[in-house]
C-alpha cells in the first residue's frame, strides 16, 4: 500500500515496449514469410519508422498510406496492409508487467499512460485489453498531435495529472523519452524487464503486491 505519511507519486506508463508487444515484423512475417532480411529491406527502403512517427503525431492513415504509396508504388500492397491489418502488428500484452500494473492499482496508486500511438489504431486495439481501464487517464500522441520526446506532450500529461513532474514516476523503454522526461524533473525508470521494473519501484518505496 502507498504510505499515507508521504505523497504517493503518480506512476506513468509508456505502452509499446513496456505493456504492449508491438512490431511491424509480426505483420510482415505473415506476408513475406520468415525472411527477416526481406522485411528489413522493405522497412528501410520506405523509411517506415520515420514515416510512422507522423502517424503517431496524428496524420490519418488514409493520408499517410496514400503519401507512401505515391513514393513507393511498387510496395503498394505491403504499405496498404499496415493500415488494413494493423491489429496483426500487435503481439499482445506483456503479462508480467500487467501484473505489476494490477498490483499498483490495487495498492491505490494513481496510474497514467503516455504513449506514442496513432489515435485511430489505439481505438482499435484498446477494447481487447481491459487493463487500459485501470488508468486514471491516458495521453495518446495521435490525439494530441504531439509525440514524445517533445516537451509539449509531457506538459499535456502534467496538466492531466494535476501535479508537478517531481511527483510523477515515468516508465519508458526508449532512452530519448526518458532523457526528455528527466530534463523536465520527472522521476524516471528506463524499462528493460518486468523484474527490473519491480525492483526499481521497490527501491523507490513503491509498495504493492503481485
DALIN-V112624 format. One record per helix or strand of 2 or more residues. SS is the DSSP state (hx for helix, st for strand). FROM is the first residue (numbers start at 1). TO is the last residue. If there is no record, write none. Layout:
# DALIN-V112624
ss->(SS SS)
from->(FROM FROM)
to->(TO TO)
This chain:
# DALIN-V112624
ss->(st st hx hx hx hx hx hx st hx st hx hx st hx hx hx st hx st hx)
from->(10 20 24 36 48 61 73 86 90 95 111 119 130 137 141 151 165 168 175 187 194)
to->(13 22 32 45 56 71 84 89 93 106 115 126 134 140 144 161 167 172 183 190 203)
